[in-house]
Amino acid sequence: MLDSTVQVIDIARREAMSKKFDLLYYDCDSIEHFINDMKPGGRYAKITAIVRNGWHKAGPYAKLAPFAKEVVPHFPASLKIICSSGHGYDAADIPAITKRRIWYCNTPNACTEAVANTATFMVLDAFRYLSYSQWCARNDWQQSRSLGLEAVDPCGKSIGIVGMGDIGLAIAQKCEAAYQMKVHYQGPRRKPEAEQTFTNGAVYHASVDDMIPAVDCIVLAAPYTKETHHLLSTEQFALAKAEGLRVVNIARGGMVDEDALLAALRNGKVVGAGLDVHANEPGVNQDLRNDWRVTLLPHIGVCSRTSWENFERINLDNIEAFFATGSPVTPVNQVALGIAE
């Protein structure tokens, strides 16, 4: 068990599991230490399952990458399943893990509400600049007067969601319900069932480039892959409406070319942004910090007790299901087929 310092523990379930399994709690101070302990004779040489629980961005293991490419070859032959909290799994080498015939499970829908609420706040902020207004209230009241002709209400505007999964769908639904925004979305395929959940439907676009000219605000809620690296860059920002685009990113920092974003803010192609994630976390681009039109959060969208409770529940559901049936509940890959989905 790789437990973060920020989590909710289901004591009763863990005590019940401890009667059936030997639970080892991770205590390595480095990846090298972890690899060494997985060697024959080591503390983790015969582990069958790994559970990484809680908030990965907090505590002494915040920079730990236990499922990365360089670690996977050292997993013992006994390891059959990895369960890790969170929606994203870009920090895990899924193809290599699958090749080792090891299940990898995430916790889909566990932090949907927390992240979607954060994104909805940043959509509003990208139009109204309320974070900057708060700074003005604390530091220089008169500077806020410049917002009189800058701030715009999002009501009736168009929002474009990149990645209409659980989180993307929740963001779109909240923006339609709260601000009567018109929903556009982009992803690998059209989702008619999702479209039917909106009062006024939703417009599907096969590419981000096709969607940008039609929207006033774009929200990134898709997985981070080599294909989505710098998904928003100079070419995409150039496609924005004459009145400018708002950009919200609650996915991964690498999906936005920060230099291109800064250039677009300077030339008016982008007129507001909300970033919960950053290219060089925990570092934050100083030029973005200095731009009053940009709302910056410290990758905290997931931060809610509800999320921690769901992480614990789904991780333990996966472990129990695997040992009971041979198959987990929320796998990212398919071990039986030998390929990653």
Buried (B, 14 or more C-beta within 10 A) or exposed (E): BBBBEBBBBBEEBEEEBEEEEEEEEBEBEEBEEBBBBBEEEBBBEBBBBBBBBBBBBBBEBBEBBBBEEEBBEBBBEEBBBBBBBBBBBBBBBBEBBBBBEBBBBBBBBBBBBBBBBBBBBBBBBBBBBBBBBEBBEEEEEEBBEEBEEBBBEBEEBBBBBBBBBBBBBBBBBBBBEEBEBBBBBBBEEBBEEBBEBBEEEBBBBEEBEBBBEBBBBBBBBBBBEEEBEBBBBBEBBEBBBEEBBBBBBBBBBBBBBBBBBBBBBEEEBBBBBBBBBBBEBEEBBEBBEEBBBBBBBEBBBBBBEBBBBBBBBBBBBBBBBBBEEEBBBBBBBEBEEEEBE
